[in-house]
Amino acid sequence: MLVPPRIRWCDPDGLGTADASGICRCDDGCDYVVKDGSSSAFTPHDEWFCTRLAELVGIPSPPCTAVERPDGTLVFGSRWEGGVATEPWWDMVRRGAIALSDISAALSRIYAFDHFIHNEDRHLNNFLFRQQRRGWAVLAFDYSRAWLFNGMPLPSLPFAPEKKTILARRVLCHLFGEYIDQAEADQTLQRLNEVKESHIVQAINAHPRSWLSAEQKSKIVDWWNSSQRTDRIDQIRQGIRNGSYL
């Protein structure tokens, strides 16, 4: 990273969330939701890595970068952009403003991906709906309670019934019926199976070194090259098919 955006000022009201330290205006003229290591030392890495990995397998997220604080430290920044739904997206689906058939594929991909990175914290407001020239795009964000937050190797599956990711799915099923597209979930899992060590090393090397120790990087690489990763992918695929992960 040549010259990261530098923070000029931050909104004192913040966001009222557990993991974001606030919204900051940077010298590139953009606002960023900023996350540091105050709630978990791994938060900047987790956000960066999961965002990059999601993009590799076809799940879009808001643009992100490292931003520089006045004291010179680098923190994770997710760019705040307009063009998003201004009312609850599930209400828009219920009244027909958004077609469920247009978004079920994206919701299915995100569901499979969340299981892989062990993101138990996907609630309904963790989907970002951005209007396109035609229709809507579904973006995933907020990975501060995923990946290394849960330790490496990742915990076993399935998720407990009371976890937010499962509760959110149950609400959506209550509103719209079964919406998971098995083929889309399988495609995402296959893409995760095809991600190579070089891809994840490149993602890690692209963020500031201070966000991850060499020891933790080695643990990630070792896990990625192990049968634990491929077994996890197979378990998610079968769990979604037979309903045990639903």
Backbone bond lengths (Angstrom), bond angles and torsions (degrees), N, CA, C in turn:
res aa  C-N    CA-C-N  psi(-1)  N-CA   C-N-CA  omega(-1)  CA-C   N-CA-C  phi
1 M - - - 1.456 - - 1.526 108.51 -
2 L 1.335 117.07 120.49 1.458 120.80 -175.55 1.526 111.21 -74.16
3 V 1.322 116.56 -68.84 1.470 120.17 -179.82 1.528 108.03 -130.38
4 P 1.322 118.42 103.64 1.471 119.99 179.54 1.522 110.38 -70.15
5 P 1.343 117.31 152.74 1.465 119.24 173.59 1.529 109.48 -58.52
6 R 1.314 116.10 140.16 1.463 120.84 -179.21 1.523 110.00 -106.49
7 I 1.309 115.67 137.44 1.461 120.83 -179.21 1.521 110.10 -71.42
8 R 1.331 116.38 129.29 1.474 122.42 174.48 1.524 111.25 -94.52
9 W 1.331 115.50 -46.34 1.465 119.96 178.07 1.520 108.67 -159.26
10 C 1.338 115.89 160.44 1.460 121.08 -179.41 1.520 110.09 -123.97
11 D 1.311 116.47 147.57 1.464 122.58 176.77 1.527 108.42 -68.94
12 P 1.312 118.28 117.97 1.470 119.16 -178.11 1.520 113.97 -65.25
13 D 1.341 116.79 -20.52 1.461 119.37 -179.84 1.520 112.24 -76.46
14 G 1.344 116.33 -21.51 1.453 120.10 179.01 1.509 112.37 61.58
15 L 1.332 115.80 -151.67 1.455 121.34 -178.46 1.515 113.09 -119.85
16 G 1.319 116.93 -10.45 1.452 119.63 -178.16 1.509 113.36 69.25
17 T 1.343 118.12 27.27 1.448 121.90 179.05 1.520 109.85 -109.62
18 A 1.325 115.50 164.86 1.461 120.25 -174.62 1.518 112.56 -74.17
19 D 1.327 118.72 -30.16 1.465 120.85 -169.67 1.522 115.06 -113.55
20 A 1.322 118.62 -21.53 1.464 120.67 178.85 1.518 109.81 -86.86
21 S 1.332 116.32 131.07 1.461 119.59 -178.95 1.526 112.07 -85.86
22 G 1.331 118.01 -5.95 1.459 120.29 175.52 1.509 113.14 148.31
23 I 1.323 115.34 -179.17 1.469 123.02 173.21 1.512 107.48 -109.64
24 C 1.320 116.59 126.90 1.462 120.84 -175.30 1.523 111.20 -124.94
25 R 1.334 115.66 140.04 1.455 121.83 172.83 1.526 108.04 -89.41
26 C 1.335 115.00 130.42 1.465 120.56 -178.18 1.522 110.94 -109.47
27 D 1.330 114.85 170.78 1.463 119.39 -174.71 1.521 113.30 -74.59
28 D 1.340 117.61 -2.06 1.465 119.30 172.19 1.524 111.53 -88.92
29 G 1.358 116.24 4.22 1.461 121.30 178.43 1.508 114.69 84.72
30 C 1.338 117.70 5.98 1.459 121.24 -178.31 1.519 110.98 -110.87
31 D 1.333 115.04 155.60 1.458 121.82 173.39 1.523 109.16 -96.33
32 Y 1.333 115.97 144.54 1.457 121.34 179.46 1.528 110.24 -132.31
33 V 1.322 115.41 138.51 1.457 120.01 167.47 1.523 105.68 -79.95
34 V 1.315 116.13 119.66 1.462 121.59 -171.43 1.523 110.23 -102.67
35 K 1.333 114.79 135.81 1.465 121.22 175.81 1.525 108.72 -131.98
36 D 1.326 114.56 128.04 1.457 120.05 178.73 1.527 108.87 -113.98
37 G 1.304 117.29 -161.06 1.450 120.58 -178.55 1.503 114.27 -99.27
38 S 1.328 117.80 23.85 1.462 120.34 -175.50 1.526 112.98 -71.51
39 S 1.328 117.69 -35.07 1.472 120.01 179.65 1.524 111.51 -91.31
40 S 1.318 117.17 -30.36 1.457 123.28 175.22 1.518 107.22 -154.20
41 A 1.320 116.73 135.57 1.462 120.25 -178.35 1.517 111.85 -61.83
42 F 1.328 117.35 -22.30 1.456 120.95 -176.12 1.532 113.61 -92.99
43 T 1.332 118.17 -2.59 1.462 120.22 -173.07 1.527 114.04 -53.95
44 P 1.341 120.78 -49.67 1.476 118.63 179.97 1.533 112.49 -58.44
45 H 1.344 116.32 -43.64 1.469 119.37 177.87 1.522 111.14 -64.15
46 D 1.334 117.42 -46.72 1.461 120.93 -177.65 1.518 111.20 -58.31
47 E 1.319 116.55 -44.94 1.465 120.25 179.85 1.529 110.81 -63.14
48 W 1.325 115.37 -46.72 1.466 120.44 -178.38 1.526 111.04 -64.29
49 F 1.327 116.16 -51.97 1.462 120.66 -174.30 1.526 111.23 -62.42
50 C 1.326 117.40 -46.69 1.466 120.34 -177.71 1.521 111.46 -66.81
51 T 1.328 116.72 -35.85 1.463 119.45 176.60 1.513 110.82 -63.90
52 R 1.332 117.08 -45.58 1.466 121.01 179.60 1.525 111.32 -65.82
53 L 1.331 116.51 -41.38 1.460 120.13 179.26 1.527 110.78 -65.39
54 A 1.330 116.80 -40.91 1.460 120.09 177.31 1.527 110.87 -58.81
55 E 1.323 116.22 -43.36 1.465 120.10 179.55 1.524 111.31 -63.17
56 L 1.341 116.66 -35.99 1.463 120.78 179.90 1.525 112.00 -62.92
57 V 1.334 116.67 -31.10 1.464 119.50 -176.68 1.524 112.20 -104.99
58 G 1.325 117.38 13.16 1.456 120.84 171.47 1.512 116.33 91.80
59 I 1.345 116.80 23.78 1.465 120.88 176.73 1.523 108.27 -113.24
60 P 1.336 118.23 111.21 1.460 119.72 -177.03 1.516 112.87 -75.14
61 S 1.320 115.58 151.16 1.465 123.32 176.70 1.520 108.35 -137.99
62 P 1.333 118.39 163.48 1.460 119.44 173.68 1.535 109.69 -60.16
63 P 1.330 118.29 146.41 1.467 120.45 178.07 1.520 111.40 -57.59
64 C 1.326 116.40 142.78 1.458 119.69 -179.41 1.525 110.23 -135.10
65 T 1.317 115.04 160.30 1.459 121.38 178.67 1.524 108.34 -160.28
66 A 1.309 116.66 172.37 1.463 120.91 169.19 1.520 107.32 -87.73
67 V 1.312 117.24 134.60 1.459 121.30 177.48 1.529 108.75 -117.44
68 E 1.307 114.97 149.74 1.462 121.04 -174.01 1.515 111.47 -101.16
69 R 1.315 115.83 127.40 1.451 121.84 175.56 1.530 110.11 -80.01
70 P 1.325 116.57 163.97 1.475 119.44 178.93 1.527 113.79 -56.11
71 D 1.338 117.33 -28.46 1.466 119.57 179.70 1.524 112.96 -84.52
72 G 1.341 116.63 3.08 1.456 120.81 177.08 1.514 115.20 93.17
73 T 1.326 119.12 -8.94 1.455 120.97 178.64 1.523 110.21 -74.89
74 L 1.328 115.03 152.00 1.461 121.64 -178.13 1.515 109.90 -108.14
75 V 1.331 116.17 131.28 1.455 122.13 -179.85 1.524 108.78 -128.34
76 F 1.318 115.56 164.29 1.461 120.84 -179.91 1.521 110.31 -75.69
77 G 1.328 115.68 136.71 1.456 120.35 177.09 1.520 111.68 -132.29
78 S 1.325 116.08 125.80 1.460 122.47 175.69 1.524 107.98 -104.34
79 R 1.317 116.71 120.99 1.469 120.27 -171.98 1.527 111.24 -68.79
80 W 1.321 113.54 132.63 1.465 121.51 178.46 1.519 108.60 -87.94
81 E 1.339 116.51 122.85 1.448 119.98 -178.13 1.515 110.82 -131.85
82 G 1.313 114.83 157.17 1.455 120.52 179.67 1.515 111.56 -87.54
83 G 1.325 115.67 -167.78 1.456 120.86 179.24 1.506 114.25 79.51
84 V 1.332 116.93 17.20 1.462 119.09 -178.07 1.520 109.77 -103.14
85 A 1.322 115.07 162.62 1.465 120.32 179.92 1.522 110.10 -60.69
86 T 1.314 116.49 134.86 1.467 121.29 -177.69 1.520 112.70 -99.71
87 E 1.329 116.62 3.44 1.456 121.31 175.13 1.530 107.68 -133.20
88 P 1.320 118.69 163.21 1.462 119.73 179.81 1.521 111.80 -52.83
89 W 1.330 115.57 126.38 1.465 119.11 -173.58 1.519 112.51 -64.90
90 W 1.343 116.69 -30.95 1.458 119.17 179.74 1.523 111.27 -67.84
91 D 1.346 117.13 -30.03 1.460 119.80 174.31 1.522 110.32 -69.30
92 M 1.329 116.49 -36.03 1.462 120.10 177.88 1.522 110.74 -65.58
93 V 1.335 116.70 -35.49 1.465 119.98 176.31 1.523 110.04 -67.63
94 R 1.315 116.26 -42.06 1.472 120.21 -177.83 1.525 112.16 -63.03
95 R 1.325 116.86 -36.04 1.466 118.56 -178.78 1.521 112.70 -93.28
96 G 1.342 117.35 3.14 1.459 121.09 172.96 1.511 115.15 90.20
97 A 1.336 118.64 4.27 1.460 120.19 178.49 1.531 111.09 -71.64
98 I 1.314 116.27 -27.10 1.461 122.55 173.36 1.518 106.83 -124.86
99 A 1.328 116.82 128.95 1.461 120.85 -179.97 1.526 110.01 -82.67
100 L 1.333 116.71 127.89 1.458 120.21 178.93 1.521 111.24 -58.45
101 S 1.330 115.99 -35.53 1.465 119.70 -179.94 1.523 112.22 -63.45
102 D 1.329 117.20 -22.45 1.470 121.01 -180.00 1.518 112.56 -82.51
103 I 1.338 117.44 -17.84 1.467 119.18 -173.30 1.531 113.70 -120.49
104 S 1.325 117.66 -7.67 1.465 119.54 -176.72 1.523 111.17 -62.88
105 A 1.330 117.30 -34.09 1.467 119.81 179.05 1.522 110.64 -62.63
106 A 1.332 116.37 -46.10 1.466 120.15 -179.64 1.523 111.10 -65.18
107 L 1.327 117.30 -42.52 1.458 120.23 178.90 1.524 110.97 -62.67
108 S 1.316 117.12 -35.88 1.464 121.50 179.39 1.520 110.97 -68.78
109 R 1.318 117.12 -41.80 1.466 120.72 179.05 1.527 110.49 -63.55
110 I 1.314 115.88 -43.68 1.468 120.22 -179.04 1.530 110.33 -65.45
111 Y 1.315 117.20 -38.63 1.469 120.81 -179.91 1.522 110.92 -61.44
112 A 1.327 116.90 -46.09 1.469 120.57 178.43 1.521 110.65 -65.13
113 F 1.309 117.13 -42.00 1.459 121.79 -179.51 1.524 111.14 -63.36
114 D 1.320 117.45 -42.71 1.464 120.98 179.72 1.523 111.11 -59.94
115 H 1.316 117.66 -35.81 1.458 119.55 177.02 1.525 110.84 -67.29
116 F 1.305 116.31 -39.70 1.467 118.60 -178.08 1.521 111.53 -63.51
117 I 1.335 117.74 -44.59 1.470 120.87 -178.00 1.524 112.19 -89.14
118 H 1.292 116.67 5.05 1.466 124.70 -179.61 1.542 111.29 57.09
119 N 1.311 114.39 54.82 1.460 120.90 175.51 1.524 109.12 -97.22
120 E 1.317 115.83 96.11 1.465 121.53 -179.79 1.522 112.06 -86.59
121 D 1.316 118.07 1.32 1.465 122.59 -167.25 1.525 113.00 -109.79
122 R 1.337 118.80 22.87 1.465 121.42 -178.24 1.523 110.55 -82.70
123 H 1.319 117.49 97.16 1.460 120.44 175.42 1.528 109.34 -97.40
124 L 1.303 117.63 176.80 1.469 121.18 -170.78 1.519 113.07 -65.15
125 N 1.327 117.68 -25.62 1.466 120.00 178.73 1.525 112.97 -85.09
126 N 1.332 117.04 3.11 1.462 120.82 176.84 1.521 112.15 -97.15
127 F 1.306 115.93 20.78 1.454 122.69 168.27 1.523 106.89 -115.79
128 L 1.307 116.29 131.34 1.461 120.45 179.96 1.525 108.72 -108.87
129 F 1.323 116.03 122.29 1.466 120.78 -179.69 1.525 109.18 -103.89
130 R 1.311 114.80 115.57 1.460 120.51 -177.79 1.525 109.28 -114.53
131 Q 1.324 115.54 128.44 1.453 120.10 -178.13 1.522 110.75 -71.71
132 Q 1.317 115.32 135.08 1.458 122.68 177.73 1.535 109.61 -106.12
133 R 1.304 115.91 -176.36 1.472 118.54 176.17 1.528 109.61 -58.81
134 R 1.331 115.39 -38.70 1.460 121.00 174.64 1.520 107.68 -136.11
135 G 1.284 116.91 119.22 1.453 120.74 177.89 1.517 113.11 83.48
136 W 1.330 114.52 -160.64 1.450 121.47 -174.72 1.521 110.49 -131.63
137 A 1.316 115.62 145.34 1.459 121.88 172.87 1.523 108.37 -102.76
138 V 1.329 116.36 141.81 1.462 122.18 177.67 1.522 108.22 -104.74
139 L 1.323 116.26 119.64 1.457 121.86 178.96 1.526 109.52 -110.18
140 A 1.314 115.91 144.09 1.465 121.12 176.39 1.525 108.83 -105.50
141 F 1.324 115.86 142.47 1.461 119.83 177.29 1.516 109.14 -152.56
142 D 1.320 116.43 174.00 1.467 125.18 178.90 1.525 111.54 71.86
143 Y 1.326 113.96 89.19 1.466 121.27 178.94 1.528 111.57 -117.79
144 S 1.315 117.14 23.00 1.464 119.62 -174.88 1.516 112.97 -71.45
145 R 1.344 118.82 -16.24 1.469 121.60 177.31 1.531 111.31 -109.07
146 A 1.327 116.06 22.71 1.465 121.37 -179.20 1.530 110.04 -119.99
147 W 1.338 115.07 178.50 1.455 123.54 172.78 1.534 111.63 58.20
148 L 1.328 119.98 -120.88 1.465 121.28 -174.27 1.520 113.37 -69.07
149 F 1.321 117.36 -15.02 1.462 120.19 175.30 1.534 110.09 -55.75
150 N 1.328 115.70 -30.01 1.457 121.79 -176.87 1.524 113.02 -97.37
151 G 1.327 117.39 1.74 1.457 120.83 -179.27 1.514 112.26 91.04
152 M 1.320 115.65 158.35 1.456 122.18 178.93 1.521 108.08 -128.08
153 P 1.345 119.31 122.10 1.462 126.92 9.09 1.525 112.30 -70.89
154 L 1.334 114.84 160.00 1.450 120.36 -176.88 1.523 111.10 -66.36
155 P 1.330 117.02 152.13 1.475 119.94 178.04 1.526 111.09 -62.89
156 S 1.314 115.05 161.17 1.454 119.97 179.85 1.526 110.93 -73.95
157 L 1.296 115.53 163.24 1.460 124.19 178.36 1.523 108.81 -111.41
158 P 1.354 118.66 165.46 1.461 128.92 4.98 1.529 112.53 -82.95
159 F 1.337 115.38 173.32 1.450 121.33 175.39 1.533 109.81 -67.33
160 A 1.315 114.85 150.70 1.465 119.67 174.27 1.541 109.38 -67.71
161 P 1.321 117.93 148.31 1.468 121.10 -175.61 1.519 114.43 -58.71
162 E 1.338 117.95 -25.88 1.469 119.95 -176.32 1.527 113.21 -88.02
163 K 1.325 118.79 -0.73 1.459 120.77 -179.70 1.530 110.45 -70.94
164 K 1.330 115.93 148.97 1.462 120.99 -172.82 1.526 112.88 -60.42
165 T 1.328 117.50 -37.23 1.462 120.15 -179.39 1.517 111.14 -60.65
166 I 1.333 116.74 -39.15 1.464 121.25 178.89 1.523 110.92 -75.29
167 L 1.325 116.32 -40.69 1.473 119.60 179.35 1.524 110.83 -63.11
168 A 1.344 117.05 -40.03 1.468 120.32 178.82 1.522 110.34 -62.80
169 R 1.320 117.07 -42.06 1.468 120.16 178.56 1.525 110.53 -62.18
170 R 1.332 117.20 -40.55 1.464 120.05 -179.59 1.518 111.55 -64.33
171 V 1.328 117.06 -38.43 1.462 120.43 176.88 1.521 109.92 -62.84
172 L 1.323 116.89 -44.95 1.465 120.55 -179.03 1.526 110.93 -65.30
173 C 1.329 117.22 -39.12 1.460 119.43 177.33 1.528 111.26 -65.04
174 H 1.336 115.95 -36.90 1.461 119.87 177.51 1.527 110.73 -64.30
175 L 1.334 116.13 -37.53 1.462 120.14 -177.71 1.523 112.42 -78.77
176 F 1.345 116.37 -40.29 1.466 119.46 -167.78 1.521 114.73 -124.12
177 G 1.325 117.90 -5.22 1.456 119.15 -173.56 1.528 110.32 84.78
178 E 1.314 116.26 -174.16 1.458 120.55 -179.13 1.534 110.39 -65.09
179 Y 1.314 116.25 125.66 1.463 120.40 -176.24 1.521 112.93 -122.59
180 I 1.334 118.12 -8.19 1.458 120.43 -178.40 1.526 109.72 -70.24
181 D 1.335 115.29 126.67 1.460 122.57 176.47 1.526 107.25 -97.70
182 Q 1.326 116.77 109.95 1.465 121.28 -176.00 1.522 112.06 -58.42
183 A 1.328 116.63 -40.17 1.461 119.88 -178.31 1.524 111.34 -63.17
184 E 1.328 117.43 -38.95 1.463 120.85 179.26 1.527 110.90 -69.08
185 A 1.333 116.37 -40.83 1.462 119.96 176.70 1.520 110.32 -62.78
186 D 1.333 116.96 -43.05 1.463 120.91 179.47 1.525 111.38 -62.79
187 Q 1.323 116.51 -39.68 1.463 119.83 -179.92 1.528 111.16 -63.20
188 T 1.321 116.38 -42.24 1.462 120.44 178.22 1.529 110.61 -63.07
189 L 1.309 117.44 -42.90 1.456 121.29 179.60 1.523 111.19 -66.29
190 Q 1.320 116.81 -37.31 1.462 119.64 176.81 1.523 110.95 -65.07
191 R 1.314 116.27 -39.71 1.470 119.39 177.63 1.526 110.78 -65.40
192 L 1.327 117.41 -38.39 1.458 120.02 175.82 1.520 111.02 -63.30
193 N 1.310 116.09 -34.12 1.459 120.93 177.64 1.521 111.47 -66.64
194 E 1.334 116.36 -28.11 1.464 121.35 -175.81 1.523 113.53 -91.66
195 V 1.337 117.36 -8.46 1.468 119.87 178.28 1.526 108.71 -68.99
196 K 1.312 116.02 127.31 1.463 121.21 -174.85 1.527 111.42 -95.55
197 E 1.318 114.37 165.25 1.458 120.83 176.18 1.518 111.67 -54.17
198 S 1.330 116.44 -40.09 1.468 120.01 -178.17 1.525 111.48 -61.69
199 H 1.334 116.93 -32.86 1.459 120.34 179.59 1.528 111.30 -67.71
200 I 1.330 116.11 -44.05 1.466 117.96 -177.14 1.528 111.20 -74.59
201 V 1.327 116.59 -33.86 1.465 119.43 176.27 1.524 110.11 -64.09
202 Q 1.321 116.21 -40.16 1.465 120.31 177.87 1.524 110.58 -62.86
203 A 1.328 116.94 -41.45 1.475 120.72 179.24 1.519 110.64 -63.59
204 I 1.326 116.97 -43.19 1.463 120.46 -179.13 1.520 110.96 -68.30
205 N 1.324 116.63 -43.07 1.468 120.25 -178.29 1.517 112.81 -66.93
206 A 1.336 116.64 -18.06 1.465 120.06 -178.58 1.524 112.54 -80.83
207 H 1.330 117.67 -14.26 1.468 118.26 177.80 1.527 110.11 -102.19
208 P 1.329 118.01 164.36 1.471 120.35 -177.75 1.528 112.47 -54.84
209 R 1.325 115.91 140.84 1.461 120.50 -178.32 1.521 112.34 -62.16
210 S 1.306 116.29 -28.86 1.468 120.13 -177.36 1.521 112.66 -66.25
211 W 1.328 118.32 -14.28 1.453 121.21 -177.51 1.534 112.93 -80.03
212 L 1.323 117.83 -14.97 1.466 120.01 -175.53 1.521 109.42 -154.20
213 S 1.312 116.55 133.02 1.461 120.48 178.48 1.520 110.28 -78.04
214 A 1.319 115.40 160.31 1.459 120.45 177.23 1.522 111.02 -61.84
215 E 1.333 116.10 -34.68 1.463 120.29 178.81 1.522 111.74 -64.65
216 Q 1.340 116.29 -44.67 1.457 119.59 179.03 1.528 111.22 -66.87
217 K 1.312 116.79 -37.24 1.465 120.15 177.04 1.521 110.13 -60.24
218 S 1.330 117.09 -43.28 1.466 121.33 179.24 1.527 111.06 -62.85
219 K 1.337 116.42 -39.32 1.463 120.10 178.70 1.529 110.91 -62.66
220 I 1.326 115.96 -41.16 1.463 119.87 179.41 1.519 110.54 -64.49
221 V 1.327 116.76 -46.77 1.466 121.24 -179.36 1.526 110.55 -61.71
222 D 1.325 116.94 -44.29 1.474 120.45 179.49 1.518 111.01 -61.41
223 W 1.346 116.18 -43.14 1.463 119.60 178.96 1.519 110.64 -65.03
224 W 1.317 116.42 -41.02 1.459 120.16 -178.14 1.521 111.67 -61.40
225 N 1.318 116.74 -34.40 1.460 121.44 -178.38 1.523 113.18 -90.07
226 S 1.324 117.03 5.96 1.459 120.92 -176.50 1.525 111.41 -99.98
227 S 1.329 114.17 168.55 1.463 119.77 175.91 1.518 111.84 -70.71
228 Q 1.348 117.68 -15.90 1.463 120.21 178.32 1.523 110.98 -60.92
229 R 1.324 116.92 -38.34 1.471 120.14 179.10 1.520 110.84 -68.20
230 T 1.331 117.13 -50.54 1.466 119.91 -177.24 1.527 110.94 -67.70
231 D 1.326 116.97 -35.48 1.468 119.30 176.00 1.523 110.78 -63.81
232 R 1.323 116.63 -39.16 1.466 120.90 179.60 1.532 110.20 -63.00
233 I 1.309 116.46 -42.07 1.468 120.71 178.40 1.519 110.32 -61.51
234 D 1.329 116.90 -45.29 1.467 120.71 179.31 1.530 111.08 -63.15
235 Q 1.326 116.55 -39.97 1.460 120.16 -179.65 1.518 111.36 -64.60
236 I 1.326 116.82 -40.74 1.469 119.99 178.98 1.526 110.07 -65.25
237 R 1.322 116.10 -43.36 1.464 120.08 179.65 1.526 110.81 -58.79
238 Q 1.322 116.41 -48.05 1.462 119.70 -179.28 1.527 111.33 -69.39
239 G 1.340 116.65 -37.17 1.454 119.87 -179.07 1.511 113.63 -64.93
240 I 1.329 116.67 -35.98 1.463 120.44 177.07 1.527 109.64 -73.17
241 R 1.335 116.40 -38.26 1.468 119.65 -179.99 1.528 112.35 -65.11
242 N 1.337 116.41 -45.51 1.462 118.15 -175.63 1.523 113.99 -91.10
243 G 1.351 116.42 -1.13 1.457 121.40 174.86 1.516 115.35 89.00
244 S 1.341 118.42 -3.75 1.457 119.85 -177.13 1.526 112.73 -72.65
245 Y 1.352 117.66 -18.29 1.470 121.59 177.46 1.529 111.40 -103.86
246 L 1.312 115.81 9.53 1.451 120.26 -179.62 1.531 111.15 -103.60
